[in-house]
Amino acid sequence: MESPITSQGATPEEEQMILDTVEKFLEAEVKPHVHQLDHDDEYPQAIVDKMKELGFFGLMIDPEFGGFGISTLTYARIIEKISAVWMSVSGIINSHMIMAMTVQRCGTEEQKAHYLPKFATGELRGGIGLTEPDAGTDLQNIRTVARREGDEYVVNGNKMWITNSGSGNCILLLVKTDPTAEPRHKGMSLLIAEKGPGFVVSKKLEKLGYKGIDSCALAFEDYRVPVERLVGGVEGKGLKQVLGGLELGRINVAARGLGIAQAALEESVAYAQTRKTFGKPICEHQAIQLKLGEMATRVTAARLLTENAAMAYDRGERCDMEAGMAKYFATEAGLENATEAMRIFGGYGYSKEYPIERLYRDAPLLTIGEGTNELQRIIIAKQIIARNPA
């Protein structure tokens, strides 16, 4: 492997160098170990240590804080490449990046100066604490409360499905600082929550796919957070702050779906040329050609939608509709391509000898996480109406 990348900024040449380094990292450090780590549901600590060494946890963080400052477009391409090899690794980076970029975008100058360099090196690493047992898509329904006592908030409540919360040491925690506020979002705030007394990882959740990465249930029992860790320094801004982060998250999830769709296509194209039935390669059977044609078209369409959303985000435009379109289409493309790949591979697709069964297990999560695809279609419809009044 190459030595860590050093960069004073993210020029196109430097972004290409980062992409090249990611490919070499995946080939040397991830591909040889995916099968066993996924089978054992083992946290990939050695892979994470290498990512820290290469500076991957600072990909989008501004260079003044020790990051590379790459564009969202390049970030999406990196996530696509990672997900094509093992989606779980992309989750380790993405939840952390949403946390970091929310602080970079919404934090006070003191918060940026203190936290962003630590996020960039991976010294502090984690994600976002939004979902609760009774609140997923409807975040305004959260029940975790932060009560101010002097110079601290005292937090009590529970969170569910929090990525990186077992192995990580810091999360952005969405709480209600005013449970009686109307409308409800005006009573919601974000806290930078480092692990400490009262921050309890209650259990690691077992999953169909997305193995290796830790998805945990958390309990907060009189957990204390200094007031200076309130993101932005003003109460009641939490939901608005986190929704900007979720735009980035949905672009990331779209890139994950694209990665899975691409991997399923590549595996299927290669297999269809070597597997023979009735005296000829199965790629010469029209039934298989129809599948490959659909799969290839989905990949290209998903890539265009994902890159369109990423470029809108880079321009600083509101892109909830574009991110929703990309997330919806690309994740459905990943699920459909994984399913078609299993049919092309037949019995071998159902076995663990090939990666198809892992793609098949990983893909469904993407249609649920970062806002269900049903919600994405509602967002798209509302935005297309709002942007085109009669």
N, C-alpha and C positions, 0 to 999 in steps of 0.2 A: 504493500500500500504506500501511497505517497505521504509525504509529511503534511500536516494540517495546512489548509489554505490560509493565506494571509491576504487581506484586501483592505484598501483605503476607501473603497466604494464599490458599487455594483455596476460597472460598465458592462456592455454586452459581451465583451471578450471574457471578463471575469465571471459573468453568469454562466457562460458556456464552459469555463473551466470547472465551475462548481458542478454542473451537470455531468461532466466527464468523471469527476471524482466520485460522484454518487454512483455512477454505473460501475466503476471499479470496486467501490466499497460493497455494493450489492453482490457482485460476482465473487469477491474474495471472502467476505465476512458473513453474508446472509444465506446465499443459495446453498452452500454445503450443509447448513444446519437447520434449515426450515423444517424438513420432514420430522426430525426427532423432536425439536422444540415444540412444534405444533402437536405432535402425538402425545408428548408428556405434559402439555399445557404449562410449560416452564417459562418463567420470565427471562427474556434474553439479555441478561446482565452484561455479558461480554460485548454484545452488539451495541448496547446503550453506552458502554464505556468508550467504544470506538467512535460513536457518534459525538460524544462529548469532546474527545480528542480532536476530531475533525472540525468542530465548531458548528455542527448541524443545528444545535438548539438556539443559535443566534441568526438563523438564515435571514429572517425579515427584520430583525432589530437594527436600528440605525447604527452606522459605523461609529458615531460619537459615543455610543454606549457599548462598543465592542462587538457588534454584529456585522453582518455583510450587507444588509440593506437591499436584498434582492427584490425584484418585482414580484407581484402576486402571480403574474403569468409564469415566470420561471419557477416559482414555488409550486404552482399547480403541476407543472411538468415533472418536477422532482417527485411529488406525491404519486403521480401516475406511474413513474418508473418503480418506485418502492412497492406500490400496491400490486404491480404485476408480478413481483417476486414474493412478497409476503405482506399482506395488508396490515397485520398487527403492528409492524414497525412504523407505518405511516401514522397510526393512532398515537404512538408514543411522542411523535413530533407535533402532531396537529393540536392536540388539547393544550399542550404547553405553549404553542405559538398563539393560540387564541388568547390565553392568559397574558402573554407578553405584549401582544399587540393592543389589547384593551388598555393595559397600563400605559403603553407608549402613546396611545391616542387620547386617553381620558384622564390619566394620572396627573398629580401635581408635579411640579419640577423636582421637589424633594423625593417623591416616590420614584420618578424616572431615574434620577441619579443613583438612588440606593438599590433599586431592584433590577433594572434592565441589565446592568453588567453581570449580575449574578444569574439572571435568566439566560443570558447569552452564553455563558460558560457551562451552564447546566448545574452549577453549584446549588441553585434553587430550581427545582423542576417539578412540574405538576400539570394542572389543568383547570377546569372550571366546575364549580359545584352548583348546579342548577336543579336538576331533576330530584324529585322526592317521591316517596311511595304513592302519594295521591296527586302528584302534579308533574306532568311530563310536558306535553305540548302546551298546556295551559299554565304557563309559569306564574301568572298572577295569583294562582291558587296555592302557592307555597305557604308553609306554616312555620318555617324556621324563623325565629324571632331574635333580634339583637336589641337588648335593652341597655341604654347608656347609663353607666355609673361612673361619674367623675370623668377621668381621662381614658376610660375603657368602655368597650361594648361587651356585654355578657350574652353569649349566644347559646340558645337551646333549640334543638330540633334534629331532624334526620334528613339525610340525602341518600339517593339511590343511583346506581349505575354511573358512578363517578370514575372516569378513566384516569389512570396514573395516580390514584389516591393511595394505593398501597405502597408502591415503591417510591413515589414522589414525596416531596416534603413541603409543598405549598400549593394552595388552590385559590382561585377567585371564588368567593362564597357569596351567593345571592341570598339576601335575608330581608326580612321586614323590620325596618326600624320604626315604622308607624303602622301597626296592624289595623288601625281603624280608618286609615286614609281612604278617601273616595275622590276620584277613581283609584282603584287598588294600586296601580303602578306608581302612584306618587308616594307611596309608603315603602318603596323597595330600594335597597342600596346594595353596593358591592363592597366586600371587605377582602383585603389581602390576608389570607389566613395561613400562617405557617403552623406546622405541627407543634403541639405542646399539650400540656395538661388540659383535659376535657375534649380534645380532638381524638375521637375513637374510631379506628377502622374496625367495624363490627364483624364484617365477613367479606371474603372474596366470592363473587357470584360466578356460578358455573354456567357456561354458555354452549350453544350448539357449535358455533365457530368463533372466529376472532380470538383464537387461543393465544396463550403466552402473555398477552397484555393484561394488566390487572384492572378489572371493573369491580368496584367495591361499594358496599353499603357503609355509610358513615353515621355516627351519632355525635352530637355536640351537647355536652353536659356541663353547663356553667363554664363554657370555654371563653376565655378572655382575649380580646383583640384591642390593642392600643388605638385610640381615636385617629391617630395620624395615618392609619392604614385604611381609612375610608377612601375608596377610589375617587379622586377628584376633590375630596375634602368637603363635599356637599351631600347631605342626605336626599333621598328621593329620586336620584338619577340612575339607579342601578339597572332597571329594565332597559332604558334607552341605551345605556353603555353596553350592555351585554348583547343587545340585538345587532349592533354594529359588528361585534365579534362573531355572531352567528352567520352573518353574510359571508365572512371569510371561512367559517366552518363549513358552510354549505358548498362553497367553491371547492374546498378540500375534499368533502365527501363525494362531490361530482368527479373529482380527479381520481378518487379511489375506485368508484364505479367504472370509470374509463379504463383504469389499470387492469381491473379484473376482466372487463370485456375484451381488452387487447390481448391479455394472456390467454384467455379461452380461445380466441380466434387463432392466435399463433400456434397453440398446441394442436388445435383441430386441423389447421391447414397442413401441418407437418405429418400428423397421424394419418390423415386421409390420403396422403401420397404413398404411404408405406404399407398400410393395412389393405389386404386384398380379399375380395369376395367374388365368387363366380368368375374367377380367372382374370380379374383386373382390379387396379386400385380403386378404393371406394370413392375417391374424388371424381371418378369418371361416371359414377351413378348420378342421375339427375336429382334424386332426392337429397343427396349430400350437397350437391352444387347449390340447390335452393337454400339450404341452411347456411352455407358459407357466404352466399351473396347477402343474405339478410344480416348476418353477423358483421361482415365488413362494413356494410352501410351504417349499422348502429354505431360502430366504433368511430367512423368519420363524423357522423352527426353529433355524437356525444362530445368529441374533441372540439368541434367548432363552438358548441354551446358553452362548454367549460372555459375555453379561451376567451370567448366574448364576455363572459361574466368577470373573468379575472382582469381583463383590460379595462372594463368599466370601473372595477374596484380601484385599480391603479390610477385612474383619472380622478378619483375622489367623488365619483357620481353615486347617487343612490342606486343600488343594484339589487334590491330584494327580489324584484321580478326576474332579473337575469340570473341571479344565483339560484332562485327557485326553479326556473326552467332547466338550468344545467343539472342541478341536484336531482330533480325528478327524472329527467330523461336518461342521464348517464347511469344512475343507479339501477333503473329498470333495464337499461342495456346490459349492465353487468350481470344482473340476475338472469335475463333471457339468454345471454351468450353462455353463461355457465351451464344453464339447463340444456341448451342445444349441444354444447360440447360433450356433456355426459351421454347424450343420445348418439352422437357421432362415435364416441369411444366404446359405446356398448358396455359390456361387463367390465372392461378395463377402467372405464370412467367411474364405476362404482367402487372399485378397489382403491387401496392406498398406494398402489404401485405408481400411479400417475398423480399429478397435482389437481386433476379435475375435481375430485371429491372435496378437496379443501376449498377451491373456488366456489363450489356449489354450497358449502356450509357458510362461507364468509359473506357471500353476496346479499342474502336477505336482510342482514343487519342494516345495510346502507339505505334500504327503502324505509326504514323506521327511524334511525338516528338523525339528529340535527333537524328535527321536524319531519313528521311522516310525509310520505308522498301525497297523501290525501290533502294535508295542509298546504303543501307546495302548490297544488292546483288551485286551491282557494285563493292563496296569495297572488298567483299569476292572474286569476280572473279579476280580483279586486283592483290590482294595479293597472291592468289593461283598460278597465272601465274608467279609473281615475285619470289616466293619462290621455284618454280620448273621450271627453265629455260630449254628449250629443248637443 
